[in-house]
Amino acid sequence: MTQRTLHIIMDNRAEGETLAFEHGWSAWLNLGSDGAWLWDTGQTGEFLNNATKMGINPLDATGVALSHGHYDHAGGLPTLLAQGFVGPVVAHPDFMAVRYSRRGPSTFRSIGIGDSRLQNTPCHFLPTKDLRELAPGVVFVTGITRRPGAFTATSDLFLDTAGLVPDAVPDDACLVIKKPQGPLVLLGCCHSGLGNTLFHLSNRLGVSSFHTVVGGLHLSGAPVAVVEETAAALNHFGVQHLFPGHCTGEIAVKALRACFSGEIIATGSGLRIDP
């Protein structure tokens, strides 16, 4: 199998002083002879500057895969397209929804990429509701099943400014990457909840364990019980390496260290993850 490497282009913190950071997430999946895929595009076009400093040209990507349509994951897409990217963009059909987060009892903020940012910008969109193989051993997975009572990171998210239509973030997606030691799961914000995500992947792909999990777990401000539920899912599926970043939260990472049996390494702009 061709060596596959993962490079974090944009995150909430940076590994070194030369790279930018923002409340955003973007990663580069180098598949060697099978090409390369860009996973999310950060909040702004700043991810392109980071990529250049890292020796990466996102315009050379085989395609772009989006974890969902929130601004901190797809906000840099208009800049990428404006600079000439013409490859496919893979995402759930609902990634272009107009959506809002509620801050306080009556304040709503637009957080979706569907708020005209992509208006009049050509895009080779490949809508995907379930599974799509991006390359040999690389599968885009969305439409994640939510188990009754299991944690989802969807509170205070709505499709309207009256707070009447909840947004369940059905476009939440992840990548599953085959590696010699076992599958690597690459997350965005994991709005489905990590437990739901891993159980869904196990059922749909027939996988009983996962070697590595990388990305945002959306545990910032989460209660202890939710962190424990997340750790239980990691332990249940035999995860050995966890690379939490973006929306996970420092307090949650500290709590996970107490109840997750594997290794934890926090991500940051510039981090390279090898097999």
N, C-alpha and C positions, 0 to 999 in steps of 0.2 A: 504494500500500500504506500502511495506517495505520502511523504511527510506533510502533515497539516499543522499550521501554526495560526494562532489567534492573537491579534494585536488590538488593544483597546485604544481607540483614537480619541474619544472624548468621554469624560466622566466628571463627577462632581469635585474631584481632586486630581492633582497631577503627580506623576512620579518624579519629575524633575522641574527645575526652574524655567526651562526653555519652552515648555508646553503649556497651552491654555487649558483652563477648566471652566465648566459652567454647569448649571443644573440641566444636564443632558447626557445622552448615551449614544455611542457609535463604536462599532468594532469592524475590523477587517479580517476576513477569514481567507487565508492563503491556502489554496488546495494544490499547489504545485502545477503539474501538467493538466489538472482538471480546472484550472482557472482560479478566480478569486471572487468572493462576494462581499458586498458592503452590507453590514447589519445595522440599520438605523443611521440617522444623519445628524444627531445632536439637536440642540435648540436653535442654533444659528449656523451660518456658513463658516464659523470659526473652525469646525472640524477639518475643513479643507487645508487650513494653514498648519494644523497639527500633523495632518497626513503628510504634507510636503516635508516637514521637518523629520518625519519618521521614514522617509524614503518611499512613501506610498502615493500612488496616483489613483484616486477614486474613479477618474474618468476611464481607467483601464478595467474596471470591474466587469465581470461577466454579467452581473445584475445587482440590483438592490433588493433586499428583503426588509420589510418593515414589521416591527413587533406590534404596533398599533398606531392609531392616528393622533396621538397627543403631540403637542408642540415640542416637547423636550426629546422626542424620538424621531419626528419627521419634519421638524422646523427647518432643517438645513437642506431639505430636498429641493425647494425652488431654486436655491443658489446652485446646487449641483446641476440641475437641468439647464439653468441659464448659462452655465459654463460649457454646455455641449454634451452632457451625458445623454445617450440615446438608447441605452440598454433597457431590458425589462425591469419593471418595478413590481415585485410580488407582495401582495398584502390581501387581507380579508376585504370583501366588498364594502364593509362598513367603515373602513379606515378614513373615509372622506366625510363622515358624519359631522354635522355642526354640534358641538357639545360644550358643556360648561361645568365648572366646579363651583360649589357654594362655599363662600367664606363668610362665616357669621350667619345670622338668621335670614338676611335678605340680599346679600351681595353675591352676584354671580360673575364669574370671569370666563371668557372664552378660552378654551384650551385645546381646541381641535384644529387640525390642518385643513379642515373643510370650510374654514371661515374666509374663503376667497384667496388665500395665499397662493394657490396653484391655478388661479383663474388665468385663462389664455396661455397657459404653459403646456406645451405638448408633452405627453407622458405615455410611454408604452406600458400600460397597466395590465397586469395579469391577475385578475381577481381569483382568490383561492379560498374556498369555504372549509376545507378539511386538510388534505395532505397534498404536497407537491414536492417531487424530488428535484432539487436544484442541481445536483451533481451526484456522481456515484457515492453513496454513503452519506449524503447530506439531504435531510428532509425538513421542509417547512411544515409546521403543524399549527393549525388554528382550530376554532370551533371547539374549544376545550370544555369538557363536561364539568359542571359544577355539582359536587355532591352535597346533599342536604346537610346543613349544619356546619359544613367546612368553611374555613376562612376565605373570603374574597376581598380584594382591595378596591371596593367600588362605592364606599360610603361617600355621600356628598357630591356624587357625580350625576349630572342630569343632561337631558337632551333639550331642555327648555329653561327659560329664565324665571319660571314660576315655581320650579321645584316639584313639578307634578309628574314628570316622565323620567324615571331613573335610567341611568346609563349603566348597563351591566358590562360594558366594554367587551362585546362579543368578538371584536377583532383582535383581542389579545392573542399573541402567537409566540412561538419559540422555534429554535432550530435544534435538531438532533444530529450530531456529527459522529460518524463511526470512527473510532480510533483503536489502535491495537490493544490498549488496556481495558477498553469498554467505552460505551457511549458518553459523549460530552453533550450536556444540555446548555444551550445559550439562550438566556432570557432577555426580555426587554425590561418591563416593570412587573411582570408576573401578577397582573390584576386578577387573574383566575385563582391565585393562591398557589403556593408551591405544592401543597399536598394534592390538590385537584390536578395540577399540571403533570406531576409525576405519575399519578394513577392513570390519567388519561393516556399518556405516552405508553405506559406499560400495556394497557388494554389494546390500543390501536396498533402498536408496532410489535407487540409480542416480546417485549423486553422485560426481564425480571430485575435488572439492576442497572445502575448508572454510575459511572466512575467519577465524573466531574460535573459540577454545576457552576455556571458563570453568569453574573448579571445582577439586576435589581430584583430584590425580593419584596419590595414595598412594605417594609416593616417599621419604617420611621414612625414613632409614636404608637406603635402597636402594643397591646397589653401583653403581659408575660405569657398568658395562656396561648396566644397566637404564635409567639416565638417558640414555645415548647411544641406546638403542633407542627410547626415548620421543621424543627429539629427531629421530631419523630418521623416525619416523612423522609428526611435525608437518611436517617439511620435505617429505616425500613427497607429502603432501596439500595443500601450498601454504598452510599456515596462516600468516596474517600477524600475528595478535594473539593472545597467550596471557595469560590472567588466572588464574594459579595461586593456590590458596588452601587453606584447611583442612588436609588431610593431606599436602600436597605436601612440606613441609619446607623450611626456609631454605637448607640446604646444597644440596639438589637444585635449588632455584631458581637459586642462584648457578652451579651446574654447567650448568644449561640455558642460561644466558646465553652460555656459551662455545661451545655447539654448535647452538643454534637460531637460524635466520636471521631470524626475525621479532621483533616487539616484545614485551616481557614487562612486565606491570604486576601486581604482587601485589594480591590482593583484601583486603578488610577490611570489617567491619560498617559500613554506611553508604555504600559505594561505589556509584555509579551508572554504568552502562555504556550509552552511547547508540549509535545506528547508526553 
